[in-house]
Amino acid sequence: IKRMYEDEKQVSLATMIEAEFSGDAEKGLLTLIQDRNYFFADRLHDAMDGLGTNEDKIVRVLGWLDRDGEVQAVAEKYQEVFDASLAETLEGELGGN
């Protein structure tokens, strides 16, 4: 659907969603068209960004990644998008004292 829309309208579906929707509707629709690995990498980044670490969110996200290669694929996307190693970032955030 995304590719067909973009071919027909010559504008990204994400751009249209951002222009026409707001709030939870916008967020939900954008989530539906995201790359799965990007979605999970972004959620992990969000759980570790800023002050404090949302450990529950990290556990929930990692719990969804149960198929062979899923964690590795998300780690590769995390590296690509955030220019940081997911394993090292998790270790730094969860290492604790």
Phi and psi in radians as a Rosetta constraint file:
Dihedral C 1 N 2 CA 2 C 2 CIRCULARHARMONIC -1.036 0.35
Dihedral N 2 CA 2 C 2 N 3 CIRCULARHARMONIC -0.866 0.35
Dihedral C 2 N 3 CA 3 C 3 CIRCULARHARMONIC -1.106 0.35
Dihedral N 3 CA 3 C 3 N 4 CIRCULARHARMONIC -0.739 0.35
Dihedral C 3 N 4 CA 4 C 4 CIRCULARHARMONIC -1.098 0.35
Dihedral N 4 CA 4 C 4 N 5 CIRCULARHARMONIC -0.763 0.35
Dihedral C 4 N 5 CA 5 C 5 CIRCULARHARMONIC -1.057 0.35
Dihedral N 5 CA 5 C 5 N 6 CIRCULARHARMONIC -0.848 0.35
Dihedral C 5 N 6 CA 6 C 6 CIRCULARHARMONIC -1.149 0.35
Dihedral N 6 CA 6 C 6 N 7 CIRCULARHARMONIC -0.634 0.35
Dihedral C 6 N 7 CA 7 C 7 CIRCULARHARMONIC -1.145 0.35
Dihedral N 7 CA 7 C 7 N 8 CIRCULARHARMONIC -0.733 0.35
Dihedral C 7 N 8 CA 8 C 8 CIRCULARHARMONIC -1.245 0.35
Dihedral N 8 CA 8 C 8 N 9 CIRCULARHARMONIC -0.800 0.35
Dihedral C 8 N 9 CA 9 C 9 CIRCULARHARMONIC -1.664 0.35
Dihedral N 9 CA 9 C 9 N 10 CIRCULARHARMONIC -0.243 0.35
Dihedral C 9 N 10 CA 10 C 10 CIRCULARHARMONIC 1.027 0.35
Dihedral N 10 CA 10 C 10 N 11 CIRCULARHARMONIC 0.594 0.35
Dihedral C 10 N 11 CA 11 C 11 CIRCULARHARMONIC -2.552 0.35
Dihedral N 11 CA 11 C 11 N 12 CIRCULARHARMONIC 2.587 0.35
Dihedral C 11 N 12 CA 12 C 12 CIRCULARHARMONIC -1.218 0.35
Dihedral N 12 CA 12 C 12 N 13 CIRCULARHARMONIC 2.556 0.35
Dihedral C 12 N 13 CA 13 C 13 CIRCULARHARMONIC -1.116 0.35
Dihedral N 13 CA 13 C 13 N 14 CIRCULARHARMONIC -0.637 0.35
Dihedral C 13 N 14 CA 14 C 14 CIRCULARHARMONIC -1.076 0.35
Dihedral N 14 CA 14 C 14 N 15 CIRCULARHARMONIC -0.725 0.35
Dihedral C 14 N 15 CA 15 C 15 CIRCULARHARMONIC -1.089 0.35
Dihedral N 15 CA 15 C 15 N 16 CIRCULARHARMONIC -0.740 0.35
Dihedral C 15 N 16 CA 16 C 16 CIRCULARHARMONIC -1.126 0.35
Dihedral N 16 CA 16 C 16 N 17 CIRCULARHARMONIC -0.765 0.35
Dihedral C 16 N 17 CA 17 C 17 CIRCULARHARMONIC -1.070 0.35
Dihedral N 17 CA 17 C 17 N 18 CIRCULARHARMONIC -0.785 0.35
Dihedral C 17 N 18 CA 18 C 18 CIRCULARHARMONIC -1.094 0.35
Dihedral N 18 CA 18 C 18 N 19 CIRCULARHARMONIC -0.569 0.35
Dihedral C 18 N 19 CA 19 C 19 CIRCULARHARMONIC -1.375 0.35
Dihedral N 19 CA 19 C 19 N 20 CIRCULARHARMONIC -0.557 0.35
Dihedral C 19 N 20 CA 20 C 20 CIRCULARHARMONIC -1.754 0.35
Dihedral N 20 CA 20 C 20 N 21 CIRCULARHARMONIC -0.318 0.35
Dihedral C 20 N 21 CA 21 C 21 CIRCULARHARMONIC -2.231 0.35
Dihedral N 21 CA 21 C 21 N 22 CIRCULARHARMONIC 2.882 0.35
Dihedral C 21 N 22 CA 22 C 22 CIRCULARHARMONIC -2.597 0.35
Dihedral N 22 CA 22 C 22 N 23 CIRCULARHARMONIC 2.981 0.35
Dihedral C 22 N 23 CA 23 C 23 CIRCULARHARMONIC 1.100 0.35
Dihedral N 23 CA 23 C 23 N 24 CIRCULARHARMONIC -2.496 0.35
Dihedral C 23 N 24 CA 24 C 24 CIRCULARHARMONIC -1.125 0.35
Dihedral N 24 CA 24 C 24 N 25 CIRCULARHARMONIC -0.597 0.35
Dihedral C 24 N 25 CA 25 C 25 CIRCULARHARMONIC -1.103 0.35
Dihedral N 25 CA 25 C 25 N 26 CIRCULARHARMONIC -0.791 0.35
Dihedral C 25 N 26 CA 26 C 26 CIRCULARHARMONIC -1.082 0.35
Dihedral N 26 CA 26 C 26 N 27 CIRCULARHARMONIC -0.846 0.35
Dihedral C 26 N 27 CA 27 C 27 CIRCULARHARMONIC -1.058 0.35
Dihedral N 27 CA 27 C 27 N 28 CIRCULARHARMONIC -0.771 0.35
Dihedral C 27 N 28 CA 28 C 28 CIRCULARHARMONIC -1.116 0.35
Dihedral N 28 CA 28 C 28 N 29 CIRCULARHARMONIC -0.772 0.35
Dihedral C 28 N 29 CA 29 C 29 CIRCULARHARMONIC -1.173 0.35
Dihedral N 29 CA 29 C 29 N 30 CIRCULARHARMONIC -0.704 0.35
Dihedral C 29 N 30 CA 30 C 30 CIRCULARHARMONIC -1.118 0.35
Dihedral N 30 CA 30 C 30 N 31 CIRCULARHARMONIC -0.633 0.35
Dihedral C 30 N 31 CA 31 C 31 CIRCULARHARMONIC -1.092 0.35
Dihedral N 31 CA 31 C 31 N 32 CIRCULARHARMONIC -0.690 0.35
Dihedral C 31 N 32 CA 32 C 32 CIRCULARHARMONIC -1.136 0.35
Dihedral N 32 CA 32 C 32 N 33 CIRCULARHARMONIC -0.480 0.35
Dihedral C 32 N 33 CA 33 C 33 CIRCULARHARMONIC -1.749 0.35
Dihedral N 33 CA 33 C 33 N 34 CIRCULARHARMONIC -0.031 0.35
Dihedral C 33 N 34 CA 34 C 34 CIRCULARHARMONIC -1.305 0.35
Dihedral N 34 CA 34 C 34 N 35 CIRCULARHARMONIC 2.675 0.35
Dihedral C 34 N 35 CA 35 C 35 CIRCULARHARMONIC -1.081 0.35
Dihedral N 35 CA 35 C 35 N 36 CIRCULARHARMONIC 2.339 0.35
Dihedral C 35 N 36 CA 36 C 36 CIRCULARHARMONIC -0.992 0.35
Dihedral N 36 CA 36 C 36 N 37 CIRCULARHARMONIC -0.790 0.35
Dihedral C 36 N 37 CA 37 C 37 CIRCULARHARMONIC -1.157 0.35
Dihedral N 37 CA 37 C 37 N 38 CIRCULARHARMONIC -0.667 0.35
Dihedral C 37 N 38 CA 38 C 38 CIRCULARHARMONIC -1.098 0.35
Dihedral N 38 CA 38 C 38 N 39 CIRCULARHARMONIC -0.751 0.35
Dihedral C 38 N 39 CA 39 C 39 CIRCULARHARMONIC -0.949 0.35
Dihedral N 39 CA 39 C 39 N 40 CIRCULARHARMONIC -0.885 0.35
Dihedral C 39 N 40 CA 40 C 40 CIRCULARHARMONIC -1.225 0.35
Dihedral N 40 CA 40 C 40 N 41 CIRCULARHARMONIC -0.684 0.35
Dihedral C 40 N 41 CA 41 C 41 CIRCULARHARMONIC -1.078 0.35
Dihedral N 41 CA 41 C 41 N 42 CIRCULARHARMONIC -0.746 0.35
Dihedral C 41 N 42 CA 42 C 42 CIRCULARHARMONIC -1.127 0.35
Dihedral N 42 CA 42 C 42 N 43 CIRCULARHARMONIC -0.696 0.35
Dihedral C 42 N 43 CA 43 C 43 CIRCULARHARMONIC -1.150 0.35
Dihedral N 43 CA 43 C 43 N 44 CIRCULARHARMONIC -0.687 0.35
Dihedral C 43 N 44 CA 44 C 44 CIRCULARHARMONIC -1.141 0.35
Dihedral N 44 CA 44 C 44 N 45 CIRCULARHARMONIC -0.749 0.35
Dihedral C 44 N 45 CA 45 C 45 CIRCULARHARMONIC -1.062 0.35
Dihedral N 45 CA 45 C 45 N 46 CIRCULARHARMONIC -0.774 0.35
Dihedral C 45 N 46 CA 46 C 46 CIRCULARHARMONIC -1.052 0.35
Dihedral N 46 CA 46 C 46 N 47 CIRCULARHARMONIC -0.664 0.35
Dihedral C 46 N 47 CA 47 C 47 CIRCULARHARMONIC -1.184 0.35
Dihedral N 47 CA 47 C 47 N 48 CIRCULARHARMONIC -0.391 0.35
Dihedral C 47 N 48 CA 48 C 48 CIRCULARHARMONIC -1.928 0.35
Dihedral N 48 CA 48 C 48 N 49 CIRCULARHARMONIC -0.048 0.35
Dihedral C 48 N 49 CA 49 C 49 CIRCULARHARMONIC -1.439 0.35
Dihedral N 49 CA 49 C 49 N 50 CIRCULARHARMONIC 2.492 0.35
Dihedral C 49 N 50 CA 50 C 50 CIRCULARHARMONIC 1.387 0.35
Dihedral N 50 CA 50 C 50 N 51 CIRCULARHARMONIC -2.833 0.35
Dihedral C 50 N 51 CA 51 C 51 CIRCULARHARMONIC -1.291 0.35
Dihedral N 51 CA 51 C 51 N 52 CIRCULARHARMONIC 2.351 0.35
Dihedral C 51 N 52 CA 52 C 52 CIRCULARHARMONIC 1.338 0.35
Dihedral N 52 CA 52 C 52 N 53 CIRCULARHARMONIC 2.848 0.35
Dihedral C 52 N 53 CA 53 C 53 CIRCULARHARMONIC -2.193 0.35
Dihedral N 53 CA 53 C 53 N 54 CIRCULARHARMONIC 2.286 0.35
Dihedral C 53 N 54 CA 54 C 54 CIRCULARHARMONIC -1.553 0.35
Dihedral N 54 CA 54 C 54 N 55 CIRCULARHARMONIC 1.502 0.35
Dihedral C 54 N 55 CA 55 C 55 CIRCULARHARMONIC -1.107 0.35
Dihedral N 55 CA 55 C 55 N 56 CIRCULARHARMONIC -0.622 0.35
Dihedral C 55 N 56 CA 56 C 56 CIRCULARHARMONIC -1.076 0.35
Dihedral N 56 CA 56 C 56 N 57 CIRCULARHARMONIC -0.714 0.35
Dihedral C 56 N 57 CA 57 C 57 CIRCULARHARMONIC -1.139 0.35
Dihedral N 57 CA 57 C 57 N 58 CIRCULARHARMONIC -0.722 0.35
Dihedral C 57 N 58 CA 58 C 58 CIRCULARHARMONIC -1.049 0.35
Dihedral N 58 CA 58 C 58 N 59 CIRCULARHARMONIC -0.798 0.35
Dihedral C 58 N 59 CA 59 C 59 CIRCULARHARMONIC -1.084 0.35
Dihedral N 59 CA 59 C 59 N 60 CIRCULARHARMONIC -0.750 0.35
Dihedral C 59 N 60 CA 60 C 60 CIRCULARHARMONIC -1.094 0.35
Dihedral N 60 CA 60 C 60 N 61 CIRCULARHARMONIC -0.774 0.35
Dihedral C 60 N 61 CA 61 C 61 CIRCULARHARMONIC -1.127 0.35
Dihedral N 61 CA 61 C 61 N 62 CIRCULARHARMONIC -0.869 0.35
Dihedral C 61 N 62 CA 62 C 62 CIRCULARHARMONIC -1.115 0.35
Dihedral N 62 CA 62 C 62 N 63 CIRCULARHARMONIC -0.516 0.35
Dihedral C 62 N 63 CA 63 C 63 CIRCULARHARMONIC -1.125 0.35
Dihedral N 63 CA 63 C 63 N 64 CIRCULARHARMONIC -0.461 0.35
Dihedral C 63 N 64 CA 64 C 64 CIRCULARHARMONIC -1.335 0.35
Dihedral N 64 CA 64 C 64 N 65 CIRCULARHARMONIC -0.334 0.35
Dihedral C 64 N 65 CA 65 C 65 CIRCULARHARMONIC -1.649 0.35
Dihedral N 65 CA 65 C 65 N 66 CIRCULARHARMONIC 1.437 0.35
Dihedral C 65 N 66 CA 66 C 66 CIRCULARHARMONIC -1.998 0.35
Dihedral N 66 CA 66 C 66 N 67 CIRCULARHARMONIC -0.162 0.35
Dihedral C 66 N 67 CA 67 C 67 CIRCULARHARMONIC -1.481 0.35
Dihedral N 67 CA 67 C 67 N 68 CIRCULARHARMONIC 2.689 0.35
Dihedral C 67 N 68 CA 68 C 68 CIRCULARHARMONIC -0.931 0.35
Dihedral N 68 CA 68 C 68 N 69 CIRCULARHARMONIC 2.242 0.35
Dihedral C 68 N 69 CA 69 C 69 CIRCULARHARMONIC 1.461 0.35
Dihedral N 69 CA 69 C 69 N 70 CIRCULARHARMONIC -0.135 0.35
Dihedral C 69 N 70 CA 70 C 70 CIRCULARHARMONIC -1.138 0.35
Dihedral N 70 CA 70 C 70 N 71 CIRCULARHARMONIC -0.775 0.35
Dihedral C 70 N 71 CA 71 C 71 CIRCULARHARMONIC -1.101 0.35
Dihedral N 71 CA 71 C 71 N 72 CIRCULARHARMONIC -0.746 0.35
Dihedral C 71 N 72 CA 72 C 72 CIRCULARHARMONIC -1.105 0.35
Dihedral N 72 CA 72 C 72 N 73 CIRCULARHARMONIC -0.724 0.35
Dihedral C 72 N 73 CA 73 C 73 CIRCULARHARMONIC -1.123 0.35
Dihedral N 73 CA 73 C 73 N 74 CIRCULARHARMONIC -0.697 0.35
Dihedral C 73 N 74 CA 74 C 74 CIRCULARHARMONIC -1.191 0.35
Dihedral N 74 CA 74 C 74 N 75 CIRCULARHARMONIC -0.689 0.35
Dihedral C 74 N 75 CA 75 C 75 CIRCULARHARMONIC -1.087 0.35
Dihedral N 75 CA 75 C 75 N 76 CIRCULARHARMONIC -0.691 0.35
Dihedral C 75 N 76 CA 76 C 76 CIRCULARHARMONIC -1.151 0.35
Dihedral N 76 CA 76 C 76 N 77 CIRCULARHARMONIC -0.724 0.35
Dihedral C 76 N 77 CA 77 C 77 CIRCULARHARMONIC -1.162 0.35
Dihedral N 77 CA 77 C 77 N 78 CIRCULARHARMONIC -0.680 0.35
Dihedral C 77 N 78 CA 78 C 78 CIRCULARHARMONIC -1.036 0.35
Dihedral N 78 CA 78 C 78 N 79 CIRCULARHARMONIC -0.804 0.35
Dihedral C 78 N 79 CA 79 C 79 CIRCULARHARMONIC -1.058 0.35
Dihedral N 79 CA 79 C 79 N 80 CIRCULARHARMONIC -0.774 0.35
Dihedral C 79 N 80 CA 80 C 80 CIRCULARHARMONIC -1.106 0.35
Dihedral N 80 CA 80 C 80 N 81 CIRCULARHARMONIC -0.785 0.35
Dihedral C 80 N 81 CA 81 C 81 CIRCULARHARMONIC -1.428 0.35
Dihedral N 81 CA 81 C 81 N 82 CIRCULARHARMONIC -0.747 0.35
Dihedral C 81 N 82 CA 82 C 82 CIRCULARHARMONIC -1.852 0.35
Dihedral N 82 CA 82 C 82 N 83 CIRCULARHARMONIC 0.004 0.35
Dihedral C 82 N 83 CA 83 C 83 CIRCULARHARMONIC 0.907 0.35
Dihedral N 83 CA 83 C 83 N 84 CIRCULARHARMONIC 0.783 0.35
Dihedral C 83 N 84 CA 84 C 84 CIRCULARHARMONIC -2.644 0.35
Dihedral N 84 CA 84 C 84 N 85 CIRCULARHARMONIC 2.618 0.35
Dihedral C 84 N 85 CA 85 C 85 CIRCULARHARMONIC -1.311 0.35
Dihedral N 85 CA 85 C 85 N 86 CIRCULARHARMONIC 2.228 0.35
Dihedral C 85 N 86 CA 86 C 86 CIRCULARHARMONIC -1.105 0.35
Dihedral N 86 CA 86 C 86 N 87 CIRCULARHARMONIC -0.769 0.35
Dihedral C 86 N 87 CA 87 C 87 CIRCULARHARMONIC -1.057 0.35
Dihedral N 87 CA 87 C 87 N 88 CIRCULARHARMONIC -0.797 0.35
Dihedral C 87 N 88 CA 88 C 88 CIRCULARHARMONIC -1.177 0.35
Dihedral N 88 CA 88 C 88 N 89 CIRCULARHARMONIC -0.658 0.35
Dihedral C 88 N 89 CA 89 C 89 CIRCULARHARMONIC -1.150 0.35
Dihedral N 89 CA 89 C 89 N 90 CIRCULARHARMONIC -0.793 0.35
Dihedral C 89 N 90 CA 90 C 90 CIRCULARHARMONIC -1.068 0.35
Dihedral N 90 CA 90 C 90 N 91 CIRCULARHARMONIC -0.755 0.35
Dihedral C 90 N 91 CA 91 C 91 CIRCULARHARMONIC -1.071 0.35
Dihedral N 91 CA 91 C 91 N 92 CIRCULARHARMONIC -0.745 0.35
Dihedral C 91 N 92 CA 92 C 92 CIRCULARHARMONIC -1.141 0.35
Dihedral N 92 CA 92 C 92 N 93 CIRCULARHARMONIC -0.635 0.35
Dihedral C 92 N 93 CA 93 C 93 CIRCULARHARMONIC -1.407 0.35
Dihedral N 93 CA 93 C 93 N 94 CIRCULARHARMONIC -0.577 0.35
Dihedral C 93 N 94 CA 94 C 94 CIRCULARHARMONIC -1.867 0.35
Dihedral N 94 CA 94 C 94 N 95 CIRCULARHARMONIC -0.065 0.35
Dihedral C 94 N 95 CA 95 C 95 CIRCULARHARMONIC -0.994 0.35
Dihedral N 95 CA 95 C 95 N 96 CIRCULARHARMONIC -0.708 0.35
Dihedral C 95 N 96 CA 96 C 96 CIRCULARHARMONIC 1.088 0.35
Dihedral N 96 CA 96 C 96 N 97 CIRCULARHARMONIC 2.898 0.35
